[in-house]
Amino acid sequence: MSNFEQFHFDFYQSNYTIEDQEEGCNSYGSDKNLCESRKSQREKRPAGGDFVPSDMLPSPQSYTGQILQPVYNPDTPSQLGYADGFDEEPPLLEELGINFEHIWQKTLTVLNPMKPADGSIMNETDLTGPMVFCLALGATLLMAGKVHFGYVYGMSAIGCLAMHALLNLMSVSGVSHGCVASVLGYCLLPMVILSSSAVVFSLQGIPGTVLALFIIGWCSLSASKIFTSALAMEGQQLLIAYPCALLYGLFALLTVF
């Protein structure tokens, strides 16, 4: 055991000191700069047990805010301008192109065929009202026991394409597909009234035929008036009312029979 302890002591014992390292550095001329840099770093580094003042230590940034309530710092830039962007953004309905005031004005124009139409409002491609009226027509037909959603959408699409081609041939300025679909869809509102009455009583008779003819004339007169004012087609209202009457006559046939 004494031999083992003597070996353990001799193995870990060393006479190597820092002064020997400095002498070794001085003995080699090529590594003189490297040794000087190591010596300067060792002199600047404080000892493990030395006291370092608090003002010499790097002070981290202290957070003075509360949880979920950060403190606003004017030096930090805003996150991509979101704080100011949300306040300046338009409402969602305006971005979607839904204006309830214009929808109400167009509905009143359709309900009163003798009222002059505003061409600037009717020239807008608003499809919110037409979609609502098409769904209302299909729903009232369904309440009467007639599942004709496909016929309503099919005749609406074919009628819009045919009226678009006809109006482009008759007018000088031309018209868009959205404007034609918007006007024809809004003028479908009296046909919803006819289909709603079909839920209460049968239209297959003289009173029902007279009511259907009145509704057809109402729809075609409103549509021709709006097209005339929007496209500046003075004196051509009867020419426009005839194809409109043919289109709305198809919807009346769906409602009556």
URRAKA-V303297 format. One record per run of one state. SS is the DSSP state (H for helix, E for strand, C for the rest). FROM is the first residue (numbers start at 0). TO is the last residue. If there is no record, write none. Layout:
# URRAKA-V303297
SS|FROM|TO  SS|FROM|TO
This chain:
# URRAKA-V303297
C|0|0  H|1|11  C|12|16  H|17|26  C|27|30  H|31|43  C|44|52  H|53|55  C|56|64  E|65|65  C|66|67  E|68|68  C|69|80  H|81|87  C|88|90  H|91|94  C|95|98  H|99|110  C|111|117  H|118|121  C|122|126  H|127|142  C|143|147  H|148|169  C|170|175  H|176|185  C|186|187  H|188|199  C|200|204  H|205|230  C|231|235  H|236|255  C|256|256
